[in-house]
Amino acid sequence: MSVRTTPLAYVEDVSPGRGTLPPRAWYASSDAPALSLNGRWRFRLSATADAEDDAFAAPGYDAGDWAEIAVPGHWVLQGHGAPVYTNHLYPFPVDPPHVPTENPTGDHLRVFDLPPDWPADGGAVLRFDGVESCARVWLNGTELGEFKGSRLPHEFAVGPLLRPGGNVLAVRVHQWSAGSYLEDQDQWWLPGIFRDVTLVHRPEGAAGDFFVHASYDHVGGEGTLRVDSEVAGRVTVPELGVDIATGEEVTVPVEPWTAETPRLYGGVLATPGERVPLRIGFRTVVLEDGLIKVNGRPLLFKGVNRHEWHPERGRALDPETMREDVLLMKRHNVNAVRTSHYPPHPAFLDLCDEYGLWVIDECDLETHGFVEQAWRDNPVDDDRWTPALLDRAARMVERDKNHPSVVVWSLGNEAGTGRGVTAMAQWIRGRDGSRPVHYEGDPDCRDTDVYSRMYASHDEVERIGRGLDGGTAKRRRLPLILCEYAHAMGNGPGGLADYQRLFESYDRLQGGFVWEWIDHGITHPELGFAYGGDFGEELHDGNFVCDGLLFPDRTPSPGLAEYKKVIEPVRIEGGGDGTVRVTNRYDFADLSGLAFTWSYEVDGETVAAGPLPVPAPAPGESAEVKLPSPPAGAPAGAETRWTVRALPAEATAWAPADHVVAWGQWAVTERPAPSVAARARPAADGRVIRLGPAVFDARTGALRTVGGVAVTGVRLDVWRAPTDNDNGAPWQPDARYGLLWRQLGLHRMRHRLDGVELSDEALTVRTRVAPAGTDLGLRTVHRWTSDGERLRLAVSVTPEGDWTLPLPRLGVRLGLARADAVTWFGGGPGEAYPDTRAASRVGRWHSTVDELQTPYVRPQENGARADVRWAELGGLRIEGDPAFWFTARRWTSEQLDAAGHLTDLTAGDTVWVNLDHGQMGIGSQSCGPGVLPRYHLRAEPAAFSFVFSEAGG
Ligand code: GAL
């Protein structure tokens, strides 16, 4: 009798694997050849780990009838199986280290020839830069071993196995393994060989591993260099006249590396077997006076959390996409990246060195799902798993240690606490004492050098800033960083400027990292971008995976424009007396890299502009600069303002010369409120009432036309399609207004007509706006008057009953036919809400109704423009008193609310326009704290008015 035992012990083995080489620095040799094995591979998918034997690994195996797949790639994004999205729940029963019998397993096969000039001597290693989650590897029929640790490199020595003719590389990849328990990051589960596969020649005397130690003494202005190498050799840095032996130390005058001034020196490490190009950045990171300092100065992180993401290729990122990320970050004033929650593709760190970004390099570790069982059985507190954790730490540190951009090591994310993380921290400190250690899951900072929090409220951050948060003695001596804050899911995040003010007010607060960089939407033929649940997953977390500052296709969202403005490295403020105050908010650079311009605007149009010479204040310092005299000739009653902009003095590696880095704007003369004398008499005329240019329905008082423009459905509106941040997260203690609004019925308000009254000068329409089932209501008076040409609507709203909830919005909505082009004078160019309005610049803007929409992957309230003085669309001109929030879309808020994906929205014939007196703030409650009270839209008596006329009339 034969007994079937558990499937393939190595899959469920908690050890990191076997057969691989010790980890080492990642580098590309200048002379030893390498052969990329990326490309088309043969592929066979099985439903279980042991459905097939290993016969396919043998040379001569005929895989002619197998499918083909792209490597790097994920098979579930190439038509085999489907992706699964969960936030923290394991998508399989939790019984570590066991995994389900249903364990999709992809056999990958690649036949390759060595290039004719491949050296006959020396050895070779086969390198995998990333395979999810467990791989077993054979070359020419010989088993090399197996490994786990998806986002980490693994190498095998293969020299003797290579053949001059065809070589057969066989890789069996299991979606689930013991390693999956350590990789419970909030993202799609995407199996496959998703990073490069390379055969690397290793000549005799190759460098192997090496460690570049390049520190900077900010007092003496000198750098000290020492390169420790497994194989002895010489290190040359021609620009510095350096020629030293490995292990030898030299101190020379240098320019330091910082993220603002990413000065790299080209060098070479020459061992007997190869020459390795070095890019050396001199900088010293210390924890001193309770602060993280680089080159003697404290840092302020203006960071983002970056997962690797591409809407078609998942985490298989090509070099152009990585570069695009870096360029987009630099252009949006981002100065730091946390590589949440695993080491990125190594090429990304080269880009960070080159363009200048501070990096918190995070280990591939998260066991968040164990929180469901109060962390019982957490691998991080179980010695059996410690070797795997140490292996992960070592693979990260060894691979990335030579990058000047990496200034902090992070042990992982949301893995609880335990002996395993302590062991990792100890190992890292022993191997590299030159960088602080971070881990948010260690609230007492036992193992870490920085106090790290996620989603702390403004209040709490301020308390920490003031040192009033208590905590262990050690923690009280450490700086705070918010490794995650400002959850950028859907519309938002709100409150960024308020956080930044705190960061700038308290030394202990060293900034934060917005969650997160990009929406992980997957391109989908019917849905536009798919999110959790769109592939029929039995457990999923919906669109929680779309919470980035970029849309999945890398179009910046309004949240990124806001962040750019909030963290701009120069503050530009109007001083009194025709001056401007320019404050340098860089940590290291002076302002000589920037050029300034002024412009003078009359009613939103630039009438004069010119360069503005600004001295170069040192970091933290300001300069007061005189502006030219305002140009004469502005018409009386015009609104005039200055805008001063900072641009690169010349094109940089990351931005063209016309790129605006920072700006400031302030009014010289304010706009006078529009005035309409109530000269025209309303007159009933059969079934209509005429008043100036307008015609109303006599029975209902409803506006029908203004001149030649048909207008429908004018009424009070308080509903907005709840944003993800309105709906909030279940774990947040704040009220979840999106849900409460719906419960109250704000989406089904009834409009009772209480009276249509004519007087000598006004048509007055009284309504009571209220949902069924409650005594709460909004008494509303619409008072229409006209001077014969223009029509004025004065609205007054009086809440009745005990309103405890804020309102989503308060204003008037109306429908227009045939509207397309839009012009407005007010805030733009992009969307803004009360706590997301820093980037909104007053000017004259032109757009179209379609372009006013912000395409949040899950449709929700969007597209409001702030501070609008007037807008023109569909032949109608609308002026506000006071300025208003302007929104126009081809569907109603109710349709927007009902849509699950953008493709559910179909344009109707009417353009629905919202003219809002007030909007509720946005906040960050889809994961973090809600809207700050000062941005609440309270249900209070309100009065506001609009003036309508024919555009161009
Ligand atoms: C954090 C976590 C992130 C992500 C975020 C919510 O708790 O570290 O990975 O899940 O919440 O989007």
Residues whose N, C-alpha, C, O or C-beta is under 5 A from the ligand:
A	BS01	GAL	D186 N413 F544 D547 C927
